[in-house]
Amino acid sequence: MKPYRGQGGLFPHNNFSGGISGADELDLSKELLESWQKRLHAHQSKLFKSPRGDLKQGSLFETDELKSLDTLRPLKLTPLPISFWRWPSAPHSGPAIYLVMDLPEGFNTPILLYVGETTSADRRWKGEHDCKEYLASYSHALAQVGLKSHLSIRFWIDVPESTKERRKMEKKLILLWLPPFNKETRAHWSTPFTAINN
């Protein structure tokens, strides 16, 4: 995906190289972080009402994959804490698409930070995952300026068994929602929580 440059760089002097310690080196203000969240919310809030958005205006000959995106209602999925994987028994297992969200104070809908797919919903978040680092840095940066995060993860299990088909759905969701922690869209939001230079 070609980076979108129309809105200009929100963090033009970002040299962040990942990890929580990098957040301390950034000059992030409360206003800057709130502005970043509001831009993301402005794009995504309408999608919570119509998850496929402009995809409905696409081809007259829709694929089953696109039709199945109609069934995704992110806010109807059960929100779980990010640490759900530490529970004695997993709430979900098997193939899934998962959505990582935050609900900033004063927002009427969450912001979608990451979309992923897995063959094992009960095991995907055990061990290392790039998104965990971004979430730690994001939470740390918010805490530094007095903002709270209300992170959750939701699993959509009504997805194809085929990894290839799930990845197609994941890609379409990423391109539609533009979650900032997915590698395909990081440059779009000029996020301070990922390893890019603007």
C-alpha positions, 0 to 999 in steps of 0.5 A: 500500500502506498503511504498516504501523505495528503494530511502531512506528517503528524510526527515529523521528527519521529525517530522512534525505533520501537519498545517502551523506552523509545516513548520517553525520548519522543516529545509527545503532548496530550494535545498531539496524542488526542489529535492523533486519536481524533483523526483515527476516530473520524475515519473509523467511526462511520465504519462501526455503523456500516462495516463494509463502508464503500465496499458496498459500492464496488462490483456488481458481482460480489464474492462470497468473501466480501459478502461475509464481511457484511456479518462482521459487527465489531461492537457485537463481539465480546471485548476481552482484556489484552491479557486474556491469554493468561486465563486458565481456559481460553474463551475462543479457539480455532480460526479467527480474525481479531481486532484490537481496540481502544476506547478513548474517554469521550469517544462514542465508538472505539478506535481500531488499532490492529487487525490480525488473523490466526488459525488458533485464537487461543494461542496467537497472543501467547509469546511475542507479537509486534502488536503487543510492543506497539500497545505497550508503547501506546499505553505508556505514551498516553499515561505519560500525558495523563490519558487513559487507555481502555484496550480490548481484543475481540475475536470474530470466529465466523471466518473461513477455515482456509488461511488463504481466505482469512488473509484475504479478508484480513487484508480487505479489513486493513485497507478499509479500516486503516488500523495504525498498528498494521504494517500496511497502514503505519505510514498513513497515520504517522503514528509515533508508536511504530518503527517508521521515520517521517 
